Structures are given as C-alpha cells and as structure tokens.
Amino acid sequence: MFVFDSVTLIVRIAVDQKHRNAMPGCRRKMSKTDISEFLHICLLCLHLENVLIQDHAVPKEHVDLQSLVLQDDHHFIRDLQDILSDKKSPLTVSEIQACKDILKAHRARTEDSNPSEAVSRNVAAANLEKEELDILLKQMEHDLKTYALWQLKCEDREAAMYHAELAQKTSRHQAIRRNARDLLDMKSPEWRASIKVLEKPETAYSDIRHSVQSLSKLFHCPSSDVAVVTLCNWSASVSKAQTQKNQASVMGACINDSTAPLNIGLMLQPAMSSKRGSLWKEEEAARKVLANSNLNMDTCFCIVFDSKVDLWEMRPGDFLITLSLCWGIF
C-alpha cells in the first residue's frame, strides 16, 4: 500500500516506540487492523497540519502535531479517533484542542507583532456586533408591524362578520315584511285577508261594498255570491251606547241589503256586568239597539268556557257567552 514518506516514518517510529516501551516478554507483532487504524490516525494528523498551514497561515515551524502522535498523547489521539468514527459531521479544526491551542498562540504572536491589525480586528468585530444589533432591531420592528397588521385584519374580520350578520337580519326582516304585505294585499296571489278601519258609520257600508266588488273581480264571481259576516262583540258591556248604535246601524245596512242575500250578523250578548243584578238590563238594551236597526235575532246559543285554573283567577262560577244570529227584517 502506497503512503507518504512522513506517514511511513510516523508508523515506524510509533511501532518501534511501542515495542521499546513494552516489556520483553510482552512484545508482539502488531496486527494488520492496528496498523491500519494507526495509519489513518497519522494521515488525519498530517491533513490537520496542512489545513493549519495553508488555510490559517500558521508557520510550519509552529505546527507540530506529529510529536503528539509520537508521544502517544491520549487526548489528541482520542480526538482523532472521534473524528474518524463520526464520518457524517464535517471536519472542524477549531474543535480539536491541540489545533485550538496552535491557533490561539498564532493569533497572540500576530497581535504582538502588529498591534494596529489587532485593533482593526476588534473594531471590525464591534462593527459586526452593531450590525447584528441593528438587524435584530429591524426584525423586531418588522414583527411589531406584522402583529399590528394582524390585529387590524382581525378587527376587519369581526366587522365583516357583524355587517354580514346585520345584512342577513335586514334581508330576513324585509322578506318577512314583504310576505306579510302580500298576505294583506288583494292584488297579490298570496293574499289571505285584508284589514281596513271603518272610521265613519255613514261611509262604512260603502267601503264594505267596495271590498265586496273587489273580491268578486278577484275570484271572478258575482257580488251576490260573496257573503259578509258582521260581528258585534258586546260580551264585556264596556262599549258606549253610541258606539253600539253605530255598529248596529252598519250591521243592519249589511243584512238588509236586498242584493246580498248571504249576509248574516253575529252579536255576542253581555256576559257580565259591573253592577250586581243589572245584567238583564244590558241584555235588554242590546236587543233594543238591534231592533232599532231593523234586525231580529233568529237563533241564540251559549258557549260554555271551562273554569280557569290559574291561581290569580279567584272569581267563582263559569261564564256563559251568548251568541245571537241576526237576520234582517224586510
């Protein structure tokens, strides 16, 4: 196997030295494996010397790693063995203690011989630290700006969610209003009912006739087929006498109309009175109001309500609501 002359010399000296240090009875020939291992150690030692001389500009007379091998320095040899066993990690000269000592001594000699260069090196190191600090401050400033932008985006997201929810509620409210308006609009196909306030009794029946004509046009039927049911709720007997007269006059006008034979009237008779024993008087007054409007009661029947079970309801007895069916007198 071909090797350098210096390596061959190290191996010979090391082998001879091991033989000389060993006892005469313990001397033996080194195995091929031991020689190969020691050969790799010597090659690595020479490589480290070349690195120190060429890459780090250390004078050759100050680099003497071979003597450590010949002296069987256990620390240096163990470092070399560790490097040989760990082949995946890159070789770093500054990690070896012997090389570190050589570099430290070379740096001290250089600073002693050229102090201005040492000062400039210290200044360069200080400038480098300053640049690192400036970079760190800029990075922190950038992080703060990024955090502020993130907070702004979160606020925008919350505002967008709030406005989206508000828009959804508004659209739903508008749809509900539109559907409710369609239910009360006779021109809409979804019409179900209409609410109209009759302000004056003199014009109430004309308004009712106008609504009947609109229904006949909507359903394409004669106005005589449209029935008008008028209801007077006098069960609580809290209405004024004039109000009852106005309601009865409107009911009489609807029922006594000869062009509308299907019209009927309903009247809820008084069921209670604020004065004891005066209920019959209020019933008689209601019948008189109907008679004065050319109305006659055809059928009367009672609606019986169950007793209330609420604790606040302590009034005794069941209340009877009398429903009277009214016909016109022609």
Stockholm file with secondary structure:
# STOCKHOLM 1.0

chainA/1-330         MFVFDSVTLIVRIAVDQKHRNAMPGCRRKMSKTDISEFLHICLLCLHLENVLIQDHAVPKEHVDLQSLVLQDDHHFIRDLQDILSDKKSPLTVSEIQACKDILKAHRARTEDSNPSEAVSRNVAAANLEKEELDILLKQMEHDLKTYALWQLKCEDREAAMYHAELAQKTSRHQAIRRNARDLLDMKSPEWRASIKVLEKPETAYSDIRHSVQSLSKLFHCPSSDVAVVTLCNWSASVSKAQTQKNQASVMGACINDSTAPLNIGLMLQPAMSSKRGSLWKEEEAARKVLANSNLNMDTCFCIVFDSKVDLWEMRPGDFLITLSLCWGIF
#=GR chainA/1-330 SS CCCCHHHHHHHHHHHHHHHHHSCGGGCCCCCHHHHHHHHHHHHHHHHHHHHHHHTSCCCGGGCCCHHHHHTTCHHHHHHHHHHHHCCSSCCCGGGSHHHHHHHHHHHHHHHHHCHHHHHHHHHHHHHHHHHHHHHHHHHHHHHHHHHHHHHHHHHHHHHHHHHHHHHHHHHHHHHHHHHHHHHHCTTSTTCCCCCCCCCCHHHHHHHHHHHHHHHHHHHTCCGGGCCCEEEEECSSCCSCHHHHHHHHHHHHHHHTCTTCTTCEEEEECCCCCSSTTCHHHHHHHHHHHHHHTTEEEEEEEEEECCCCCCTTCCCCSCCEEEEEEEEECC
#=GC SS_cons         CCCCHHHHHHHHHHHHHHHHHSCGGGCCCCCHHHHHHHHHHHHHHHHHHHHHHHTSCCCGGGCCCHHHHHTTCHHHHHHHHHHHHCCSSCCCGGGSHHHHHHHHHHHHHHHHHCHHHHHHHHHHHHHHHHHHHHHHHHHHHHHHHHHHHHHHHHHHHHHHHHHHHHHHHHHHHHHHHHHHHHHHCTTSTTCCCCCCCCCCHHHHHHHHHHHHHHHHHHHTCCGGGCCCEEEEECSSCCSCHHHHHHHHHHHHHHHTCTTCTTCEEEEECCCCCSSTTCHHHHHHHHHHHHHHTTEEEEEEEEEECCCCCCTTCCCCSCCEEEEEEEEECC
//
